[in-house]
Amino acid sequence: MKASPGNRIIVRGRTVESSDRHGEIVEVRGDDGAPPYFVRFDDGHESVVFPGGDFVVQHNP
């Protein structure tokens, strides 16, 4: 998985009751676009994220 700062991400909810989380990649801390990513979520929360199977990157056009 590769990403760039400014790409949007979606972390899919793991259960029926869980909603998806959306955010923006602020910093790529791995080599050549690889994880981990420092993400600012739309709710204002910031976190270092190691993506799993529930993670989608939306690349900028």
mmCIF file as Biopython writes it, N, C-alpha, C and O atoms, coordinates in Angstrom:
data_model
#
loop_
_atom_site.group_PDB
_atom_site.id
_atom_site.type_symbol
_atom_site.label_atom_id
_atom_site.label_alt_id
_atom_site.label_comp_id
_atom_site.label_asym_id
_atom_site.label_entity_id
_atom_site.label_seq_id
_atom_site.pdbx_PDB_ins_code
_atom_site.Cartn_x
_atom_site.Cartn_y
_atom_site.Cartn_z
_atom_site.occupancy
_atom_site.B_iso_or_equiv
_atom_site.auth_seq_id
_atom_site.auth_asym_id
_atom_site.pdbx_PDB_model_num
ATOM 1   N N  . MET A ? 1  ? 0.849   -1.167 0.000   1.0 0.0 1  A 1 
ATOM 2   C CA . MET A ? 1  ? 0.000   0.000  0.000   1.0 0.0 1  A 1 
ATOM 3   C C  . MET A ? 1  ? 0.894   1.229  0.000   1.0 0.0 1  A 1 
ATOM 4   O O  . MET A ? 1  ? 1.845   1.323  0.776   1.0 0.0 1  A 1 
ATOM 5   N N  . LYS A ? 2  ? 0.571   2.176  -0.890  1.0 0.0 2  A 1 
ATOM 6   C CA . LYS A ? 2  ? 1.313   3.428  -0.956  1.0 0.0 2  A 1 
ATOM 7   C C  . LYS A ? 2  ? 0.343   4.591  -0.875  1.0 0.0 2  A 1 
ATOM 8   O O  . LYS A ? 2  ? -0.781  4.522  -1.372  1.0 0.0 2  A 1 
ATOM 9   N N  . ALA A ? 3  ? 0.798   5.659  -0.239  1.0 0.0 3  A 1 
ATOM 10  C CA . ALA A ? 3  ? -0.030  6.853  -0.096  1.0 0.0 3  A 1 
ATOM 11  C C  . ALA A ? 3  ? 0.874   8.077  -0.067  1.0 0.0 3  A 1 
ATOM 12  O O  . ALA A ? 3  ? 2.094   7.966  0.051   1.0 0.0 3  A 1 
ATOM 13  N N  . SER A ? 4  ? 0.253   9.244  -0.178  1.0 0.0 4  A 1 
ATOM 14  C CA . SER A ? 4  ? 0.953   10.520 -0.129  1.0 0.0 4  A 1 
ATOM 15  C C  . SER A ? 4  ? 0.207   11.456 0.808   1.0 0.0 4  A 1 
ATOM 16  O O  . SER A ? 4  ? -0.998  11.305 1.009   1.0 0.0 4  A 1 
ATOM 17  N N  . PRO A ? 5  ? 0.919   12.428 1.386   1.0 0.0 5  A 1 
ATOM 18  C CA . PRO A ? 5  ? 0.217   13.422 2.196   1.0 0.0 5  A 1 
ATOM 19  C C  . PRO A ? 5  ? -0.886  14.083 1.371   1.0 0.0 5  A 1 
ATOM 20  O O  . PRO A ? 5  ? -0.694  14.402 0.197   1.0 0.0 5  A 1 
ATOM 21  N N  . GLY A ? 6  ? -2.025  14.280 1.993   1.0 0.0 6  A 1 
ATOM 22  C CA . GLY A ? 6  ? -3.176  14.867 1.312   1.0 0.0 6  A 1 
ATOM 23  C C  . GLY A ? 6  ? -4.179  13.846 0.818   1.0 0.0 6  A 1 
ATOM 24  O O  . GLY A ? 6  ? -5.329  14.191 0.544   1.0 0.0 6  A 1 
ATOM 25  N N  . ASN A ? 7  ? -3.755  12.566 0.697   1.0 0.0 7  A 1 
ATOM 26  C CA . ASN A ? 7  ? -4.705  11.521 0.317   1.0 0.0 7  A 1 
ATOM 27  C C  . ASN A ? 7  ? -5.742  11.363 1.410   1.0 0.0 7  A 1 
ATOM 28  O O  . ASN A ? 7  ? -5.433  11.518 2.592   1.0 0.0 7  A 1 
ATOM 29  N N  . ARG A ? 8  ? -6.963  11.056 1.024   1.0 0.0 8  A 1 
ATOM 30  C CA . ARG A ? 8  ? -8.043  10.783 1.977   1.0 0.0 8  A 1 
ATOM 31  C C  . ARG A ? 8  ? -8.040  9.290  2.290   1.0 0.0 8  A 1 
ATOM 32  O O  . ARG A ? 8  ? -7.662  8.471  1.453   1.0 0.0 8  A 1 
ATOM 33  N N  . ILE A ? 9  ? -8.461  8.948  3.492   1.0 0.0 9  A 1 
ATOM 34  C CA . ILE A ? 9  ? -8.561  7.543  3.877   1.0 0.0 9  A 1 
ATOM 35  C C  . ILE A ? 9  ? -9.937  7.252  4.446   1.0 0.0 9  A 1 
ATOM 36  O O  . ILE A ? 9  ? -10.628 8.133  4.960   1.0 0.0 9  A 1 
ATOM 37  N N  . ILE A ? 10 ? -10.307 5.993  4.337   1.0 0.0 10 A 1 
ATOM 38  C CA . ILE A ? 10 ? -11.524 5.489  4.967   1.0 0.0 10 A 1 
ATOM 39  C C  . ILE A ? 10 ? -11.124 4.245  5.743   1.0 0.0 10 A 1 
ATOM 40  O O  . ILE A ? 10 ? -10.483 3.341  5.207   1.0 0.0 10 A 1 
ATOM 41  N N  . VAL A ? 11 ? -11.511 4.213  7.014   1.0 0.0 11 A 1 
ATOM 42  C CA . VAL A ? 11 ? -11.342 3.009  7.823   1.0 0.0 11 A 1 
ATOM 43  C C  . VAL A ? 11 ? -12.743 2.463  8.026   1.0 0.0 11 A 1 
ATOM 44  O O  . VAL A ? 11 ? -13.557 3.069  8.722   1.0 0.0 11 A 1 
ATOM 45  N N  . ARG A ? 12 ? -13.022 1.325  7.422   1.0 0.0 12 A 1 
ATOM 46  C CA . ARG A ? 12 ? -14.355 0.719  7.475   1.0 0.0 12 A 1 
ATOM 47  C C  . ARG A ? 12 ? -14.668 0.231  8.879   1.0 0.0 12 A 1 
ATOM 48  O O  . ARG A ? 12 ? -13.801 -0.315 9.563   1.0 0.0 12 A 1 
ATOM 49  N N  . GLY A ? 13 ? -15.922 0.431  9.311   1.0 0.0 13 A 1 
ATOM 50  C CA . GLY A ? 13 ? -16.372 -0.072 10.604  1.0 0.0 13 A 1 
ATOM 51  C C  . GLY A ? 13 ? -16.312 -1.586 10.624  1.0 0.0 13 A 1 
ATOM 52  O O  . GLY A ? 13 ? -16.610 -2.236 9.622   1.0 0.0 13 A 1 
ATOM 53  N N  . ARG A ? 14 ? -15.932 -2.148 11.748  1.0 0.0 14 A 1 
ATOM 54  C CA . ARG A ? 14 ? -15.758 -3.601 11.830  1.0 0.0 14 A 1 
ATOM 55  C C  . ARG A ? 14 ? -17.028 -4.349 12.189  1.0 0.0 14 A 1 
ATOM 56  O O  . ARG A ? 14 ? -17.114 -5.557 11.969  1.0 0.0 14 A 1 
ATOM 57  N N  . THR A ? 15 ? -18.006 -3.659 12.733  1.0 0.0 15 A 1 
ATOM 58  C CA . THR A ? 15 ? -19.263 -4.308 13.089  1.0 0.0 15 A 1 
ATOM 59  C C  . THR A ? 15 ? -20.415 -3.533 12.459  1.0 0.0 15 A 1 
ATOM 60  O O  . THR A ? 15 ? -20.229 -2.429 11.946  1.0 0.0 15 A 1 
ATOM 61  N N  . VAL A ? 16 ? -21.579 -4.112 12.503  1.0 0.0 16 A 1 
ATOM 62  C CA . VAL A ? 16 ? -22.758 -3.483 11.902  1.0 0.0 16 A 1 
ATOM 63  C C  . VAL A ? 16 ? -23.031 -2.125 12.536  1.0 0.0 16 A 1 
ATOM 64  O O  . VAL A ? 16 ? -23.452 -1.197 11.846  1.0 0.0 16 A 1 
ATOM 65  N N  . GLU A ? 17 ? -22.801 -1.996 13.823  1.0 0.0 17 A 1 
ATOM 66  C CA . GLU A ? 17 ? -23.101 -0.754 14.531  1.0 0.0 17 A 1 
ATOM 67  C C  . GLU A ? 17 ? -22.036 0.321  14.319  1.0 0.0 17 A 1 
ATOM 68  O O  . GLU A ? 17 ? -22.285 1.499  14.574  1.0 0.0 17 A 1 
ATOM 69  N N  . SER A ? 18 ? -20.856 -0.076 13.856  1.0 0.0 18 A 1 
ATOM 70  C CA . SER A ? 18 ? -19.744 0.871  13.709  1.0 0.0 18 A 1 
ATOM 71  C C  . SER A ? 18 ? -19.820 1.612  12.384  1.0 0.0 18 A 1 
ATOM 72  O O  . SER A ? 18 ? -20.054 1.014  11.334  1.0 0.0 18 A 1 
ATOM 73  N N  . SER A ? 19 ? -19.618 2.927  12.448  1.0 0.0 19 A 1 
ATOM 74  C CA . SER A ? 19 ? -19.591 3.705  11.208  1.0 0.0 19 A 1 
ATOM 75  C C  . SER A ? 19 ? -18.156 3.793  10.692  1.0 0.0 19 A 1 
ATOM 76  O O  . SER A ? 19 ? -17.202 3.564  11.435  1.0 0.0 19 A 1 
ATOM 77  N N  . ASP A ? 20 ? -18.020 4.126  9.420   1.0 0.0 20 A 1 
ATOM 78  C CA . ASP A ? 20 ? -16.709 4.321  8.818   1.0 0.0 20 A 1 
ATOM 79  C C  . ASP A ? 20 ? -16.077 5.582  9.390   1.0 0.0 20 A 1 
ATOM 80  O O  . ASP A ? 20 ? -16.781 6.518  9.769   1.0 0.0 20 A 1 
ATOM 81  N N  . ARG A ? 21 ? -14.756 5.606  9.451   1.0 0.0 21 A 1 
ATOM 82  C CA . ARG A ? 21 ? -14.012 6.801  9.866   1.0 0.0 21 A 1 
ATOM 83  C C  . ARG A ? 21 ? -13.295 7.347  8.647   1.0 0.0 21 A 1 
ATOM 84  O O  . ARG A ? 21 ? -12.713 6.590  7.870   1.0 0.0 21 A 1 
ATOM 85  N N  . HIS A ? 22 ? -13.336 8.662  8.479   1.0 0.0 22 A 1 
ATOM 86  C CA . HIS A ? 22 ? -12.721 9.325  7.336   1.0 0.0 22 A 1 
ATOM 87  C C  . HIS A ? 22 ? -11.651 10.286 7.839   1.0 0.0 22 A 1 
ATOM 88  O O  . HIS A ? 22 ? -11.786 10.871 8.913   1.0 0.0 22 A 1 
ATOM 89  N N  . GLY A ? 23 ? -10.591 10.443 7.056   1.0 0.0 23 A 1 
ATOM 90  C CA . GLY A ? 23 ? -9.542  11.358 7.453   1.0 0.0 23 A 1 
ATOM 91  C C  . GLY A ? 23 ? -8.602  11.683 6.310   1.0 0.0 23 A 1 
ATOM 92  O O  . GLY A ? 23 ? -8.804  11.255 5.173   1.0 0.0 23 A 1 
ATOM 93  N N  . GLU A ? 24 ? -7.572  12.448 6.632   1.0 0.0 24 A 1 
ATOM 94  C CA . GLU A ? 24 ? -6.572  12.873 5.655   1.0 0.0 24 A 1 
ATOM 95  C C  . GLU A ? 24 ? -5.195  12.458 6.150   1.0 0.0 24 A 1 
ATOM 96  O O  . GLU A ? 24 ? -4.870  12.633 7.324   1.0 0.0 24 A 1 
ATOM 97  N N  . ILE A ? 25 ? -4.393  11.910 5.253   1.0 0.0 25 A 1 
ATOM 98  C CA . ILE A ? 25 ? -3.021  11.563 5.598   1.0 0.0 25 A 1 
ATOM 99  C C  . ILE A ? 25 ? -2.210  12.853 5.645   1.0 0.0 25 A 1 
ATOM 100 O O  . ILE A ? 25 ? -2.099  13.565 4.647   1.0 0.0 25 A 1 
ATOM 101 N N  . VAL A ? 26 ? -1.648  13.143 6.806   1.0 0.0 26 A 1 
ATOM 102 C CA . VAL A ? 26 ? -0.868  14.358 7.004   1.0 0.0 26 A 1 
ATOM 103 C C  . VAL A ? 26 ? 0.612   14.093 6.749   1.0 0.0 26 A 1 
ATOM 104 O O  . VAL A ? 26 ? 1.328   14.947 6.226   1.0 0.0 26 A 1 
ATOM 105 N N  . GLU A ? 27 ? 1.056   12.896 7.126   1.0 0.0 27 A 1 
ATOM 106 C CA . GLU A ? 27 ? 2.472   12.555 6.996   1.0 0.0 27 A 1 
ATOM 107 C C  . GLU A ? 27 ? 2.614   11.063 6.725   1.0 0.0 27 A 1 
ATOM 108 O O  . GLU A ? 27 ? 1.939   10.242 7.346   1.0 0.0 27 A 1 
ATOM 109 N N  . VAL A ? 28 ? 3.496   10.722 5.794   1.0 0.0 28 A 1 
ATOM 110 C CA . VAL A ? 28 ? 3.834   9.328  5.510   1.0 0.0 28 A 1 
ATOM 111 C C  . VAL A ? 28 ? 5.156   9.057  6.204   1.0 0.0 28 A 1 
ATOM 112 O O  . VAL A ? 28 ? 6.151   9.722  5.915   1.0 0.0 28 A 1 
ATOM 113 N N  . ARG A ? 29 ? 5.185   8.102  7.105   1.0 0.0 29 A 1 
ATOM 114 C CA . ARG A ? 29 ? 6.389   7.852  7.897   1.0 0.0 29 A 1 
ATOM 115 C C  . ARG A ? 29 ? 7.194   6.653  7.405   1.0 0.0 29 A 1 
ATOM 116 O O  . ARG A ? 29 ? 8.294   6.410  7.901   1.0 0.0 29 A 1 
ATOM 117 N N  . GLY A ? 30 ? 6.672   5.907  6.448   1.0 0.0 30 A 1 
ATOM 118 C CA . GLY A ? 30 ? 7.408   4.790  5.875   1.0 0.0 30 A 1 
ATOM 119 C C  . GLY A ? 30 ? 8.163   5.224  4.630   1.0 0.0 30 A 1 
ATOM 120 O O  . GLY A ? 30 ? 8.026   6.360  4.176   1.0 0.0 30 A 1 
ATOM 121 N N  . ASP A ? 31 ? 8.952   4.326  4.085   1.0 0.0 31 A 1 
ATOM 122 C CA . ASP A ? 31 ? 9.717   4.606  2.870   1.0 0.0 31 A 1 
ATOM 123 C C  . ASP A ? 31 ? 8.841   4.490  1.634   1.0 0.0 31 A 1 
ATOM 124 O O  . ASP A ? 31 ? 8.028   3.572  1.527   1.0 0.0 31 A 1 
ATOM 125 N N  . ASP A ? 32 ? 9.004   5.416  0.703   1.0 0.0 32 A 1 
ATOM 126 C CA . ASP A ? 32 ? 8.356   5.357  -0.617  1.0 0.0 32 A 1 
ATOM 127 C C  . ASP A ? 32 ? 6.833   5.220  -0.520  1.0 0.0 32 A 1 
ATOM 128 O O  . ASP A ? 32 ? 6.233   4.450  -1.271  1.0 0.0 32 A 1 
ATOM 129 N N  . GLY A ? 33 ? 6.208   5.958  0.395   1.0 0.0 33 A 1 
ATOM 130 C CA . GLY A ? 33 ? 4.752   5.960  0.514   1.0 0.0 33 A 1 
ATOM 131 C C  . GLY A ? 33 ? 4.168   4.841  1.346   1.0 0.0 33 A 1 
ATOM 132 O O  . GLY A ? 33 ? 2.949   4.682  1.411   1.0 0.0 33 A 1 
ATOM 133 N N  . ALA A ? 34 ? 5.026   4.065  1.983   1.0 0.0 34 A 1 
ATOM 134 C CA . ALA A ? 34 ? 4.565   2.930  2.788   1.0 0.0 34 A 1 
ATOM 135 C C  . ALA A ? 34 ? 4.151   3.382  4.191   1.0 0.0 34 A 1 
ATOM 136 O O  . ALA A ? 34 ? 4.593   4.430  4.660   1.0 0.0 34 A 1 
ATOM 137 N N  . PRO A ? 35 ? 3.303   2.595  4.861   1.0 0.0 35 A 1 
ATOM 138 C CA . PRO A ? 35 ? 2.895   2.916  6.222   1.0 0.0 35 A 1 
ATOM 139 C C  . PRO A ? 35 ? 4.082   2.860  7.179   1.0 0.0 35 A 1 
ATOM 140 O O  . PRO A ? 35 ? 5.119   2.287  6.844   1.0 0.0 35 A 1 
ATOM 141 N N  . PRO A ? 36 ? 3.939   3.449  8.365   1.0 0.0 36 A 1 
ATOM 142 C CA . PRO A ? 36 ? 2.723   3.999  8.957   1.0 0.0 36 A 1 
ATOM 143 C C  . PRO A ? 36 ? 2.412   5.399  8.445   1.0 0.0 36 A 1 
ATOM 144 O O  . PRO A ? 36 ? 3.258   6.079  7.865   1.0 0.0 36 A 1 
ATOM 145 N N  . TYR A ? 37 ? 1.152   5.809  8.682   1.0 0.0 37 A 1 
ATOM 146 C CA . TYR A ? 37 ? 0.665   7.123  8.269   1.0 0.0 37 A 1 
ATOM 147 C C  . TYR A ? 37 ? 0.189   7.901  9.487   1.0 0.0 37 A 1 
ATOM 148 O O  . TYR A ? 37 ? -0.454  7.350  10.380  1.0 0.0 37 A 1 
ATOM 149 N N  . PHE A ? 38 ? 0.515   9.190  9.510   1.0 0.0 38 A 1 
ATOM 150 C CA . PHE A ? 38 ? -0.041  10.078 10.529  1.0 0.0 38 A 1 
ATOM 151 C C  . PHE A ? 38 ? -1.299  10.669 9.921   1.0 0.0 38 A 1 
ATOM 152 O O  . PHE A ? 38 ? -1.235  11.348 8.896   1.0 0.0 38 A 1 
ATOM 153 N N  . VAL A ? 39 ? -2.446  10.416 10.543  1.0 0.0 39 A 1 
ATOM 154 C CA . VAL A ? 39 ? -3.754  10.759 9.973   1.0 0.0 39 A 1 
ATOM 155 C C  . VAL A ? 39 ? -4.498  11.726 10.883  1.0 0.0 39 A 1 
ATOM 156 O O  . VAL A ? 39 ? -4.508  11.569 12.104  1.0 0.0 39 A 1 
ATOM 157 N N  . ARG A ? 40 ? -5.125  12.734 10.265  1.0 0.0 40 A 1 
ATOM 158 C CA . ARG A ? 40 ? -6.050  13.623 10.981  1.0 0.0 40 A 1 
ATOM 159 C C  . ARG A ? 40 ? -7.455  13.232 10.536  1.0 0.0 40 A 1 
ATOM 160 O O  . ARG A ? 40 ? -7.839  13.443 9.385   1.0 0.0 40 A 1 
ATOM 161 N N  . PHE A ? 41 ? -8.210  12.662 11.464  1.0 0.0 41 A 1 
ATOM 162 C CA . PHE A ? 41 ? -9.561  12.233 11.151  1.0 0.0 41 A 1 
ATOM 163 C C  . PHE A ? 41 ? -10.503 13.429 11.134  1.0 0.0 41 A 1 
ATOM 164 O O  . PHE A ? 41 ? -10.223 14.463 11.741  1.0 0.0 41 A 1 
ATOM 165 N N  . ASP A ? 42 ? -11.613 13.281 10.438  1.0 0.0 42 A 1 
ATOM 166 C CA . ASP A ? 42 ? -12.575 14.373 10.277  1.0 0.0 42 A 1 
ATOM 167 C C  . ASP A ? 42 ? -13.149 14.864 11.608  1.0 0.0 42 A 1 
ATOM 168 O O  . ASP A ? 42 ? -13.624 15.996 11.693  1.0 0.0 42 A 1 
ATOM 169 N N  . ASP A ? 43 ? -13.109 14.024 12.646  1.0 0.0 43 A 1 
ATOM 170 C CA . ASP A ? 43 ? -13.597 14.455 13.957  1.0 0.0 43 A 1 
ATOM 171 C C  . ASP A ? 43 ? -12.537 15.220 14.755  1.0 0.0 43 A 1 
ATOM 172 O O  . ASP A ? 43 ? -12.776 15.602 15.901  1.0 0.0 43 A 1 
ATOM 173 N N  . GLY A ? 44 ? -11.353 15.445 14.141  1.0 0.0 44 A 1 
ATOM 174 C CA . GLY A ? 44 ? -10.283 16.193 14.782  1.0 0.0 44 A 1 
ATOM 175 C C  . GLY A ? 44 ? -9.233  15.328 15.458  1.0 0.0 44 A 1 
ATOM 176 O O  . GLY A ? 44 ? -8.162  15.821 15.811  1.0 0.0 44 A 1 
ATOM 177 N N  . HIS A ? 45 ? -9.522  14.044 15.644  1.0 0.0 45 A 1 
ATOM 178 C CA . HIS A ? 45 ? -8.586  13.113 16.271  1.0 0.0 45 A 1 
ATOM 179 C C  . HIS A ? 45 ? -7.402  12.884 15.336  1.0 0.0 45 A 1 
ATOM 180 O O  . HIS A ? 45 ? -7.587  12.773 14.124  1.0 0.0 45 A 1 
ATOM 181 N N  . GLU A ? 46 ? -6.184  12.812 15.885  1.0 0.0 46 A 1 
ATOM 182 C CA . GLU A ? 46 ? -4.988  12.525 15.111  1.0 0.0 46 A 1 
ATOM 183 C C  . GLU A ? 46 ? -4.337  11.267 15.657  1.0 0.0 46 A 1 
ATOM 184 O O  . GLU A ? 46 ? -4.306  11.039 16.867  1.0 0.0 46 A 1 
ATOM 185 N N  . SER A ? 47 ? -3.813  10.445 14.736  1.0 0.0 47 A 1 
ATOM 186 C CA . SER A ? 47 ? -3.245  9.177  15.167  1.0 0.0 47 A 1 
ATOM 187 C C  . SER A ? 47 ? -2.274  8.646  14.122  1.0 0.0 47 A 1 
ATOM 188 O O  . SER A ? 47 ? -2.397  8.942  12.934  1.0 0.0 47 A 1 
ATOM 189 N N  . VAL A ? 48 ? -1.299  7.851  14.583  1.0 0.0 48 A 1 
ATOM 190 C CA . VAL A ? 48 ? -0.443  7.093  13.679  1.0 0.0 48 A 1 
ATOM 191 C C  . VAL A ? 48 ? -1.185  5.804  13.367  1.0 0.0 48 A 1 
ATOM 192 O O  . VAL A ? 48 ? -1.625  5.094  14.272  1.0 0.0 48 A 1 
ATOM 193 N N  . VAL A ? 49 ? -1.322  5.506  12.071  1.0 0.0 49 A 1 
ATOM 194 C CA . VAL A ? 49 ? -2.139  4.370  11.642  1.0 0.0 49 A 1 
ATOM 195 C C  . VAL A ? 49 ? -1.296  3.383  10.850  1.0 0.0 49 A 1 
ATOM 196 O O  . VAL A ? 49 ? -0.579  3.762  9.924   1.0 0.0 49 A 1 
ATOM 197 N N  . PHE A ? 50 ? -1.390  2.117  11.223  1.0 0.0 50 A 1 
ATOM 198 C CA . PHE A ? 50 ? -0.843  1.018  10.452  1.0 0.0 50 A 1 
ATOM 199 C C  . PHE A ? 50 ? -2.034  0.336  9.791   1.0 0.0 50 A 1 
ATOM 200 O O  . PHE A ? 50 ? -2.793  -0.353 10.472  1.0 0.0 50 A 1 
ATOM 201 N N  . PRO A ? 51 ? -2.221  0.506  8.483   1.0 0.0 51 A 1 
ATOM 202 C CA . PRO A ? 51 ? -3.436  0.028  7.837   1.0 0.0 51 A 1 
ATOM 203 C C  . PRO A ? 51 ? -3.586  -1.487 7.868   1.0 0.0 51 A 1 
ATOM 204 O O  . PRO A ? 51 ? -2.617  -2.245 7.826   1.0 0.0 51 A 1 
ATOM 205 N N  . GLY A ? 52 ? -4.858  -1.887 7.943   1.0 0.0 52 A 1 
ATOM 206 C CA . GLY A ? 52 ? -5.218  -3.293 7.870   1.0 0.0 52 A 1 
ATOM 207 C C  . GLY A ? 52 ? -6.155  -3.506 6.693   1.0 0.0 52 A 1 
ATOM 208 O O  . GLY A ? 52 ? -6.215  -2.675 5.787   1.0 0.0 52 A 1 
ATOM 209 N N  . GLY A ? 53 ? -6.871  -4.591 6.699   1.0 0.0 53 A 1 
ATOM 210 C CA . GLY A ? 53 ? -7.774  -4.932 5.614   1.0 0.0 53 A 1 
ATOM 211 C C  . GLY A ? 53 ? -8.989  -4.027 5.516   1.0 0.0 53 A 1 
ATOM 212 O O  . GLY A ? 53 ? -9.693  -4.036 4.506   1.0 0.0 53 A 1 
ATOM 213 N N  . ASP A ? 54 ? -9.240  -3.240 6.567   1.0 0.0 54 A 1 
ATOM 214 C CA . ASP A ? 54 ? -10.406 -2.362 6.596   1.0 0.0 54 A 1 
ATOM 215 C C  . ASP A ? 54 ? -10.059 -0.932 6.184   1.0 0.0 54 A 1 
ATOM 216 O O  . ASP A ? 54 ? -10.851 -0.019 6.419   1.0 0.0 54 A 1 
ATOM 217 N N  . PHE A ? 55 ? -8.902  -0.723 5.579   1.0 0.0 55 A 1 
ATOM 218 C CA . PHE A ? 55 ? -8.354  0.602  5.288   1.0 0.0 55 A 1 
ATOM 219 C C  . PHE A ? 55 ? -8.343  0.832  3.776   1.0 0.0 55 A 1 
ATOM 220 O O  . PHE A ? 55 ? -7.857  -0.010 3.022   1.0 0.0 55 A 1 
ATOM 221 N N  . VAL A ? 56 ? -8.882  1.979  3.333   1.0 0.0 56 A 1 
ATOM 222 C CA . VAL A ? 56 ? -8.917  2.317  1.908   1.0 0.0 56 A 1 
ATOM 223 C C  . VAL A ? 56 ? -8.265  3.687  1.728   1.0 0.0 56 A 1 
ATOM 224 O O  . VAL A ? 56 ? -8.587  4.628  2.453   1.0 0.0 56 A 1 
ATOM 225 N N  . VAL A ? 57 ? -7.349  3.802  0.761   1.0 0.0 57 A 1 
ATOM 226 C CA . VAL A ? 57 ? -6.732  5.089  0.432   1.0 0.0 57 A 1 
ATOM 227 C C  . VAL A ? 57 ? -7.379  5.621  -0.833  1.0 0.0 57 A 1 
ATOM 228 O O  . VAL A ? 57 ? -7.474  4.920  -1.840  1.0 0.0 57 A 1 
ATOM 229 N N  . GLN A ? 58 ? -7.826  6.879  -0.771  1.0 0.0 58 A 1 
ATOM 230 C CA . GLN A ? 58 ? -8.358  7.563  -1.952  1.0 0.0 58 A 1 
ATOM 231 C C  . GLN A ? 58 ? -7.297  8.533  -2.427  1.0 0.0 58 A 1 
ATOM 232 O O  . GLN A ? 58 ? -7.073  9.574  -1.810  1.0 0.0 58 A 1 
ATOM 233 N N  . HIS A ? 59 ? -6.637  8.186  -3.537  1.0 0.0 59 A 1 
ATOM 234 C CA . HIS A ? 59 ? -5.542  8.993  -4.067  1.0 0.0 59 A 1 
ATOM 235 C C  . HIS A ? 59 ? -6.060  10.246 -4.725  1.0 0.0 59 A 1 
ATOM 236 O O  . HIS A ? 59 ? -7.126  10.237 -5.341  1.0 0.0 59 A 1 
ATOM 237 N N  . ASN A ? 60 ? -5.298  11.344 -4.596  1.0 0.0 60 A 1 
ATOM 238 C CA . ASN A ? 60 ? -5.665  12.602 -5.239  1.0 0.0 60 A 1 
ATOM 239 C C  . ASN A ? 60 ? -5.508  12.470 -6.751  1.0 0.0 60 A 1 
ATOM 240 O O  . ASN A ? 60 ? -4.597  11.793 -7.228  1.0 0.0 60 A 1 
ATOM 241 N N  . PRO A ? 61 ? -6.398  13.121 -7.504  1.0 0.0 61 A 1 
ATOM 242 C CA . PRO A ? 61 ? -6.271  13.028 -8.971  1.0 0.0 61 A 1 
ATOM 243 C C  . PRO A ? 61 ? -5.053  13.766 -9.486  1.0 0.0 61 A 1 
ATOM 244 O O  . PRO A ? 61 ? -4.805  13.782 -10.692 1.0 0.0 61 A 1 
#
